[in-house]
């Protein structure tokens, strides 16, 4: 009888601990989404570097599935691979890790709000051309 009681007690503790870890994970996800900010700017992904340039700041973008999804949506508006595309995203801004190269702040994209066509280019637009043809 005692063995059965101990077994039931251990089983109930195991199950309750398992539920607590799920709750903790859900709480972390909810707190991260509360920390997300909406940012508007121009996006470019080129040669394994993704950036978002806003009016105030330039951010490195953490390369993950959401960034690749944003890049695929932006490709529809690009004429050249170096073109920047206006976007509106929701993301978590984090300082870059010490010793890592790049911009002072990084964004982890949590949601893609909008991708727009680029504005028309004029005579003051600088274009990089490949002269090795």
Backbone bond lengths (Angstrom), bond angles and torsions (degrees), N, CA, C in turn:
res aa  C-N    CA-C-N  psi(-1)  N-CA   C-N-CA  omega(-1)  CA-C   N-CA-C  phi
1 X - - - 1.447 - - 1.526 111.04 -
2 X 1.343 115.39 -43.36 1.460 119.13 179.87 1.525 111.15 -63.47
3 X 1.330 116.49 -38.79 1.461 120.50 179.42 1.521 110.59 -63.18
4 X 1.300 117.33 -39.07 1.460 121.89 178.86 1.523 110.33 -65.64
5 X 1.332 116.43 -42.94 1.465 120.85 178.00 1.528 111.46 -62.10
6 X 1.329 116.56 -44.97 1.462 121.26 179.95 1.529 109.30 -63.67
7 X 1.312 117.02 -41.73 1.457 121.76 178.97 1.532 110.59 -62.61
8 X 1.316 117.79 -44.54 1.460 121.51 178.06 1.534 111.62 -64.82
9 X 1.322 116.20 -39.47 1.460 120.59 178.06 1.535 110.79 -63.56
10 X 1.330 116.40 -45.87 1.472 120.45 178.39 1.522 111.26 -63.16
11 X 1.315 116.05 -41.81 1.459 120.86 179.19 1.524 111.28 -62.98
12 X 1.333 117.38 -43.25 1.467 120.47 179.60 1.528 111.12 -66.71
13 X 1.336 117.68 -37.65 1.470 120.65 176.26 1.521 110.90 -64.41
14 X 1.307 116.75 -42.45 1.455 121.05 179.75 1.521 111.06 -62.01
15 X 1.330 116.36 -45.32 1.462 121.20 -179.62 1.524 110.71 -66.20
16 X 1.329 118.26 -41.36 1.465 120.48 -179.45 1.523 111.12 -67.83
17 X 1.326 118.59 -36.94 1.462 121.18 177.14 1.518 110.57 -66.52
18 X 1.298 116.90 -38.52 1.451 120.92 179.29 1.521 110.46 -63.40
19 X 1.319 118.90 -40.63 1.463 122.50 178.08 1.519 111.57 -67.00
20 X 1.335 117.24 -35.94 1.462 120.56 179.65 1.514 111.29 -64.38
21 X 1.319 118.58 -39.24 1.461 120.68 -179.11 1.523 110.42 -66.03
22 X 1.331 118.32 -36.39 1.458 120.60 176.45 1.521 109.86 -64.75
23 X 1.318 116.76 -43.05 1.456 120.80 179.48 1.521 110.46 -62.36
24 X 1.328 117.29 -41.42 1.457 120.96 179.06 1.524 110.37 -63.16
25 X 1.323 118.17 -43.60 1.461 121.81 178.49 1.523 110.65 -62.19
26 X 1.327 116.79 -43.59 1.467 120.02 178.36 1.523 110.66 -63.26
27 X 1.322 117.91 -39.68 1.460 121.62 178.94 1.517 110.64 -63.59
28 X 1.334 117.59 -41.98 1.457 120.83 178.59 1.520 110.02 -62.94
29 X 1.331 117.97 -44.76 1.457 121.00 179.30 1.518 111.02 -61.34
30 X 1.328 117.27 -42.23 1.459 120.44 179.55 1.518 110.98 -66.56
31 X 1.337 118.18 -39.42 1.461 120.11 -179.65 1.521 110.40 -69.37
32 X 1.340 117.96 -35.69 1.463 120.38 176.99 1.515 110.64 -65.22
33 X 1.332 117.78 -41.53 1.457 119.41 -179.50 1.526 110.95 -67.90
34 X 1.335 117.91 -27.75 1.459 120.35 175.71 1.519 110.81 -70.66
35 X 1.344 117.54 -28.97 1.458 121.99 179.43 1.521 112.69 -82.84
36 X 1.324 117.70 -7.45 1.458 121.03 -178.63 1.529 110.23 -68.43
37 X 1.325 114.91 142.25 1.458 121.93 178.56 1.517 109.16 -117.33
38 X 1.322 116.21 152.79 1.457 121.06 173.67 1.522 106.93 -92.03
39 X 1.336 115.80 125.92 1.460 121.80 -178.98 1.530 109.31 -125.87
40 X 1.341 115.62 137.40 1.460 121.85 176.45 1.513 108.09 -116.71
41 X 1.312 116.29 137.05 1.451 120.06 178.68 1.511 110.52 179.40
42 X 1.325 114.89 -165.73 1.453 121.14 -180.00 1.522 108.98 -106.00
43 X 1.319 115.08 132.24 1.459 122.79 -174.28 1.518 110.04 -109.97
44 X 1.334 115.61 140.48 1.462 120.94 170.52 1.527 108.26 -147.08
45 X 1.332 114.70 141.42 1.466 122.32 173.88 1.513 106.16 -127.39
46 X 1.323 115.76 116.92 1.452 120.18 -175.82 1.526 108.80 -151.02
47 X 1.303 116.88 130.59 1.463 123.19 175.98 1.529 112.34 53.35
48 X 1.319 117.20 49.87 1.469 124.16 176.66 1.525 114.02 63.88
49 X 1.316 117.08 26.20 1.463 121.25 174.46 1.528 107.66 -134.44
50 X 1.321 115.85 128.71 1.468 121.04 178.91 1.518 108.06 -119.53
51 X 1.345 116.22 133.69 1.463 119.78 178.72 1.519 110.68 -135.19
52 X 1.320 114.09 157.20 1.455 122.67 171.31 1.525 106.01 -126.18
53 X 1.327 116.00 119.57 1.456 121.09 179.14 1.521 108.23 -105.55
54 X 1.336 116.15 113.79 1.462 121.36 176.13 1.527 107.65 -99.75
55 X 1.326 116.47 -178.61 1.464 119.69 178.32 1.518 111.48 -66.30
56 X 1.331 117.17 -29.89 1.455 121.11 -174.96 1.530 114.73 -100.76
57 X 1.327 118.18 -28.21 1.457 120.59 -166.90 1.524 110.46 -151.04
58 X 1.326 115.30 158.27 1.462 121.98 170.94 1.524 106.73 -114.24
59 X 1.322 116.19 129.09 1.463 122.10 -177.15 1.529 109.56 -117.75
60 X 1.320 116.08 141.02 1.450 120.41 166.72 1.525 107.37 -80.17
61 X 1.305 116.73 145.36 1.470 119.98 179.00 1.520 108.11 -109.15
62 X 1.314 115.93 131.03 1.462 121.67 177.96 1.527 108.00 -66.80
63 X 1.318 115.82 125.72 1.461 120.73 -176.87 1.523 109.04 -80.37
64 X 1.335 114.60 112.80 1.462 122.30 179.00 1.529 108.18 -150.27
65 X 1.312 118.07 -169.51 1.468 121.22 -177.44 1.525 112.51 -61.31
66 X 1.344 117.53 -40.13 1.474 120.90 -180.00 1.526 111.04 -64.62
67 X 1.334 117.04 -38.13 1.461 120.11 178.56 1.522 110.10 -65.28
68 X 1.338 117.27 -41.75 1.463 120.67 178.33 1.536 110.74 -65.65
69 X 1.314 116.87 -36.37 1.469 120.79 175.93 1.536 109.89 -62.82
70 X 1.326 117.04 -43.63 1.466 121.37 177.40 1.523 110.30 -63.15
71 X 1.315 117.85 -42.44 1.462 121.40 179.08 1.524 111.07 -61.71
72 X 1.322 117.03 -41.87 1.475 120.09 178.73 1.528 111.29 -62.94
73 X 1.340 117.55 -39.10 1.461 120.30 177.76 1.528 110.67 -69.13
74 X 1.328 117.42 -36.30 1.467 121.69 -178.52 1.527 111.69 -71.81
75 X 1.328 118.65 -29.53 1.470 122.47 -179.30 1.523 111.88 -57.64
76 X 1.323 117.03 -29.10 1.470 120.64 -179.68 1.529 111.57 -63.23
77 X 1.334 117.61 -24.02 1.465 121.98 -177.26 1.526 113.43 -104.58
78 X 1.308 118.27 -5.07 1.464 121.19 -176.72 1.522 111.16 -86.55
79 X 1.334 115.63 137.27 1.461 121.08 171.31 1.517 109.38 -95.47
80 X 1.341 115.79 -33.72 1.461 122.18 177.34 1.526 107.92 -129.85
81 X 1.317 115.93 157.58 1.468 119.61 -175.18 1.524 112.97 -64.96
82 X 1.335 118.24 -21.28 1.467 121.42 -179.11 1.526 113.43 -92.72
83 X 1.340 118.04 0.86 1.467 120.80 179.85 1.518 110.97 -66.46
84 X 1.322 115.33 140.72 1.463 121.28 176.43 1.534 108.06 -96.60
85 X 1.327 115.71 140.97 1.461 121.84 -175.92 1.527 109.19 -119.95
86 X 1.353 117.80 131.09 1.471 120.35 177.02 1.528 110.99 -65.52
87 X 1.333 115.64 130.39 1.459 120.99 179.60 1.521 110.06 -137.72
88 X 1.304 114.46 160.77 1.467 122.27 170.58 1.515 105.60 -130.15
89 X 1.331 115.58 121.34 1.460 120.55 -176.81 1.516 110.34 -131.06
90 X 1.300 114.72 161.50 1.457 121.89 171.26 1.521 105.36 -111.55
91 X 1.330 116.07 132.23 1.454 118.11 -177.79 1.509 112.36 -160.08
92 X 1.315 114.19 168.17 1.460 122.08 178.67 1.522 107.34 -101.76
93 X 1.324 116.26 119.95 1.463 121.75 179.87 1.527 108.29 -87.33
94 X 1.336 114.67 127.73 1.461 120.97 -178.64 1.525 108.38 -130.72
95 X 1.335 117.58 144.70 1.466 118.31 172.66 1.524 108.81 -69.18
96 X 1.330 116.32 146.06 1.474 118.07 179.82 1.519 109.54 -66.28
97 X 1.301 115.45 153.00 1.459 119.49 -179.98 1.519 109.86 -72.25
98 X 1.313 115.91 148.17 1.460 121.70 -176.89 1.522 110.74 -63.09
99 X 1.319 115.63 135.42 1.458 121.01 179.81 1.517 113.64 87.38
100 X 1.319 118.09 -4.68 1.454 122.32 -179.98 1.524 108.80 -92.61
101 X 1.332 116.35 141.73 1.458 120.69 177.59 1.514 109.99 -78.15
102 X 1.324 115.58 157.11 1.452 119.09 174.24 1.506 113.34 124.20
103 X 1.309 114.99 -168.12 1.458 122.90 -177.63 1.526 110.06 -71.16
104 X 1.343 117.34 156.12 1.474 120.31 -177.17 1.534 113.95 -61.68
105 X 1.348 116.95 -28.88 1.462 119.93 -179.18 1.518 110.17 -125.16
106 X 1.338 114.59 146.78 1.458 122.35 177.84 1.521 109.26 -119.46
107 X 1.309 115.48 154.27 1.463 120.86 176.33 1.518 108.76 -119.45
108 X 1.314 115.00 132.39 1.461 120.54 169.11 1.516 105.91 -102.39
109 X 1.317 117.06 111.95 1.464 121.65 -176.12 1.524 109.71 -69.83
110 X 1.341 115.82 128.82 1.466 120.43 176.17 1.527 111.08 -107.54
111 X 1.334 116.63 -25.27 1.473 120.00 -178.64 1.525 109.53 -156.29
112 X 1.326 116.18 140.12 1.462 121.69 174.28 1.518 106.61 -98.01
113 X 1.336 116.71 115.35 1.456 121.22 -176.64 1.523 110.34 -86.30
114 X 1.363 116.14 -48.63 1.459 119.04 -174.70 1.523 110.28 -159.02
115 X 1.335 115.82 142.63 1.464 122.88 172.88 1.520 106.09 -125.65
116 X 1.343 116.54 127.24 1.466 121.62 -174.30 1.528 110.72 -119.21
117 X 1.334 116.92 159.15 1.469 118.81 174.32 1.525 110.29 -70.09
118 X 1.327 117.53 148.05 1.464 120.56 179.04 1.526 111.49 -66.03
119 X 1.318 115.77 156.04 1.457 120.67 175.45 1.523 108.94 -70.52
120 X 1.315 116.09 155.93 1.464 120.72 179.48 1.528 109.76 -62.04
121 X 1.319 115.72 143.22 1.458 120.39 -179.99 1.524 109.91 -89.72
122 X 1.336 114.97 149.00 1.460 119.32 179.04 1.528 110.01 -122.99
123 X 1.320 116.85 -168.90 1.469 121.64 -176.49 1.528 112.79 -66.20
124 X 1.330 118.79 -19.68 1.463 120.43 -178.70 1.530 112.73 -88.23
125 X 1.314 118.02 -4.05 1.459 121.69 179.46 1.521 109.78 -73.10
126 X 1.316 116.48 129.12 1.464 121.82 179.31 1.520 108.60 -91.04
127 X 1.330 116.24 128.46 1.457 121.90 179.46 1.514 109.28 -118.47
128 X 1.309 116.40 139.00 1.464 121.77 175.74 1.517 107.38 -98.82
129 X 1.317 116.18 124.52 1.464 120.71 179.85 1.517 110.15 -115.15
130 X 1.301 115.04 146.33 1.451 121.20 177.62 1.527 108.30 -85.57
131 X 1.324 117.44 117.67 1.472 121.20 -178.26 1.521 112.33 -98.59
132 X 1.310 117.75 8.97 1.462 121.36 -178.19 1.519 112.84 -91.40
133 X 1.300 119.23 19.88 1.476 121.71 -179.21 1.475 112.14 -80.79
